[in-house]
Structures are given as structure tokens and as C-alpha cells.
């Protein structure tokens, strides 16, 4: 699990939010709005992401959605 990575993008400002949310954003390594960082997928990081889920977007860098081709059955 520790070898997996998550891409975290800061999408909403922390203005008006509690200091704990601002501190969590900084602890994730984010410094500017719309900045993205890759972090290890660990339970500690998952907890941090859950605390500021309303401020960020999380993606798995290797999991790109493949569009279905026409005529393909599932």
C-alpha cells in the first residue's frame, strides 16, 4: 500500500476556514491554490485527505479512464 501514490490538487481556498484545515493543507505539501503534489497512499495521509476533502481533489496518477469504443460490449 505504501508504494501507491495519490495526486492531490488544492482547489478551494482556506480563507475563512479553521487553522487546522490550513495546517493540514501545508502538511500535505501544498503551498498555492491549484497546485498538485503526489503523496504516498498510507492510512495517515488518507486521514489528512478526509479532513480537508472539501478543499482538495484526489486522483490516482496511473488510473486513467479509458473511453469505451463504439460496438464494444461489457
MIDOSE-1310 file (N, C-alpha, C; in nm, 2 decimals, decimal comma, always signed):
residues 74
xxxx	+0,08/-0,12/+0,00/+0,00/+0,00/+0,00/+0,09/+0,13/+0,00; +0,20/+0,12/+0,06/+0,29/+0,24/+0,07/+0,35/+0,28/-0,06; +0,36/+0,18/-0,16/+0,42/+0,21/-0,28/+0,33/+0,28/-0,38; +0,20/+0,28/-0,35/+0,10/+0,35/-0,43/+0,11/+0,50/-0,40
xxxx	+0,07/+0,58/-0,50/+0,07/+0,73/-0,49/-0,06/+0,78/-0,52; -0,09/+0,90/-0,46/-0,21/+0,97/-0,49/-0,17/+1,11/-0,53; -0,24/+1,16/-0,63/-0,22/+1,30/-0,67/-0,33/+1,39/-0,61; -0,28/+1,49/-0,53/-0,37/+1,58/-0,45/-0,36/+1,71/-0,51
xxxx	-0,47/+1,78/-0,55/-0,48/+1,91/-0,60/-0,56/+2,00/-0,51; -0,50/+2,11/-0,48/-0,57/+2,21/-0,39/-0,66/+2,29/-0,48; -0,79/+2,29/-0,46/-0,89/+2,35/-0,55/-0,97/+2,47/-0,48; -0,98/+2,47/-0,35/-1,06/+2,57/-0,28/-0,97/+2,64/-0,18
xxxx	-0,99/+2,77/-0,16/-0,91/+2,85/-0,07/-0,94/+2,81/+0,08; -0,85/+2,84/+0,16/-0,86/+2,81/+0,31/-0,91/+2,94/+0,38; -0,93/+3,05/+0,31/-0,97/+3,17/+0,37/-1,11/+3,15/+0,44; -1,12/+3,18/+0,57/-1,24/+3,16/+0,64/-1,26/+3,03/+0,70
xxxx	-1,16/+2,94/+0,68/-1,16/+2,80/+0,75/-1,07/+2,80/+0,87; -1,09/+2,70/+0,95/-1,01/+2,69/+1,07/-0,86/+2,67/+1,04; -0,78/+2,70/+1,14/-0,63/+2,69/+1,13/-0,59/+2,54/+1,11; -0,67/+2,45/+1,16/-0,64/+2,31/+1,14/-0,65/+2,27/+1,00
xxxx	-0,74/+2,32/+0,92/-0,75/+2,29/+0,78/-0,63/+2,35/+0,71; -0,60/+2,48/+0,74/-0,48/+2,54/+0,68/-0,35/+2,46/+0,71; -0,34/+2,41/+0,83/-0,22/+2,34/+0,87/-0,22/+2,20/+0,80; -0,33/+2,14/+0,78/-0,33/+2,01/+0,70/-0,29/+2,03/+0,56
xxxx	-0,34/+2,14/+0,50/-0,30/+2,17/+0,36/-0,15/+2,18/+0,35; -0,09/+2,26/+0,44/+0,05/+2,28/+0,44/+0,13/+2,15/+0,47; +0,07/+2,06/+0,56/+0,14/+1,94/+0,59/+0,14/+1,84/+0,47; +0,04/+1,86/+0,38/+0,03/+1,77/+0,26/+0,13/+1,82/+0,16
xxxx	+0,20/+1,94/+0,18/+0,30/+1,99/+0,09/+0,24/+2,09/-0,02; +0,12/+2,13/+0,01/+0,06/+2,23/-0,08/+0,08/+2,37/-0,04; +0,12/+2,46/-0,13/+0,16/+2,60/-0,10/+0,08/+2,70/-0,18; +0,03/+2,66/-0,30/-0,05/+2,75/-0,38/-0,18/+2,68/-0,43
xxxx	-0,28/+2,76/-0,45/-0,41/+2,71/-0,50/-0,38/+2,66/-0,64; -0,45/+2,55/-0,67/-0,44/+2,47/-0,80/-0,30/+2,40/-0,81; -0,23/+2,39/-0,71/-0,10/+2,31/-0,71/-0,14/+2,17/-0,69; -0,06/+2,08/-0,75/-0,08/+1,93/-0,73/+0,05/+1,88/-0,68
xxxx	+0,04/+1,78/-0,59/+0,15/+1,70/-0,53/+0,11/+1,56/-0,53; +0,22/+1,47/-0,54/+0,19/+1,33/-0,52/+0,24/+1,29/-0,38; +0,15/+1,22/-0,31/+0,18/+1,17/-0,18/+0,16/+1,02/-0,17; +0,23/+0,96/-0,07/+0,21/+0,81/-0,06/+0,07/+0,78/-0,01
xxxx	+0,02/+0,67/-0,05/-0,11/+0,62/-0,01/-0,10/+0,54/+0,12; -0,10/+0,61/+0,23/-0,10/+0,55/+0,37/-0,22/+0,59/+0,45; -0,25/+0,51/+0,55/-0,36/+0,55/+0,64/-0,35/+0,69/+0,70; -0,23/+0,73/+0,73/-0,22/+0,86/+0,79/-0,25/+0,97/+0,68
xxxx	-0,20/+0,96/+0,56/-0,23/+1,05/+0,46/-0,38/+1,05/+0,42; -0,44/+0,93/+0,42/-0,59/+0,92/+0,39/-0,67/+0,99/+0,49; -0,63/+0,99/+0,62/-0,70/+1,06/+0,73/-0,68/+1,21/+0,70; -0,56/+1,26/+0,66/-0,54/+1,40/+0,64/-0,63/+1,44/+0,52
xxxx	-0,64/+1,36/+0,42/-0,72/+1,39/+0,30/-0,87/+1,40/+0,34; -0,91/+1,32/+0,42/-1,05/+1,32/+0,47/-1,09/+1,44/+0,54; -0,99/+1,49/+0,62/-1,01/+1,62/+0,70/-1,03/+1,74/+0,61; -0,97/+1,74/+0,50/-0,98/+1,86/+0,41/-1,04/+1,83/+0,27
xxxx	-1,12/+1,73/+0,27/-1,18/+1,68/+0,14/-1,26/+1,79/+0,07; -1,31/+1,88/+0,14/-1,39/+1,99/+0,08/-1,30/+2,10/+0,01; -1,17/+2,09/+0,03/-1,07/+2,18/-0,03/-0,99/+2,12/-0,14; -0,99/+1,99/-0,16/-0,90/+1,93/-0,25/-0,97/+1,83/-0,34
xxxx	-0,89/+1,79/-0,45/-0,94/+1,68/-0,53/-0,82/+1,58/-0,53; -0,86/+1,45/-0,53/-0,77/+1,34/-0,52/-0,78/+1,25/-0,64; -0,67/+1,21/-0,71/-0,67/+1,12/-0,82/-0,56/+1,02/-0,80; -0,58/+0,90/-0,86/-0,47/+0,81/-0,87/-0,40/+0,83/-1,00
xxxx	-0,27/+0,87/-0,99/-0,20/+0,91/-1,12/-0,20/+0,80/-1,23; -0,20/+0,68/-1,20/-0,19/+0,58/-1,30/-0,33/+0,53/-1,35; -0,43/+0,57/-1,29/-0,57/+0,52/-1,32/-0,64/+0,62/-1,41; -0,61/+0,61/-1,54/-0,67/+0,70/-1,64/-0,79/+0,62/-1,69
xxxx	-0,90/+0,69/-1,70/-1,03/+0,62/-1,75/-1,01/+0,61/-1,90; -1,04/+0,49/-1,95/-1,03/+0,46/-2,09/-1,18/+0,47/-2,15; -1,20/+0,55/-2,25/-1,33/+0,57/-2,31/-1,37/+0,44/-2,38; -1,49/+0,40/-2,37/-1,54/+0,27/-2,44/-1,55/+0,30/-2,59
xxxx	-1,50/+0,21/-2,67/-1,52/+0,23/-2,81/-1,66/+0,18/-2,85; -1,70/+0,24/-2,97/-1,83/+0,20/-3,02/-1,84/+0,06/-3,06; -1,95/-0,01/-3,02/-1,96/-0,15/-3,06/-1,90/-0,25/-2,95; -1,84/-0,19/-2,85/-1,77/-0,28/-2,75/-1,88/-0,32/-2,65
xx	-1,89/-0,45/-2,61/-1,98/-0,49/-2,51/-1,91/-0,52/-2,38; -1,98/-0,50/-2,27/-1,92/-0,52/-2,14/-1,98/-0,64/-2,08
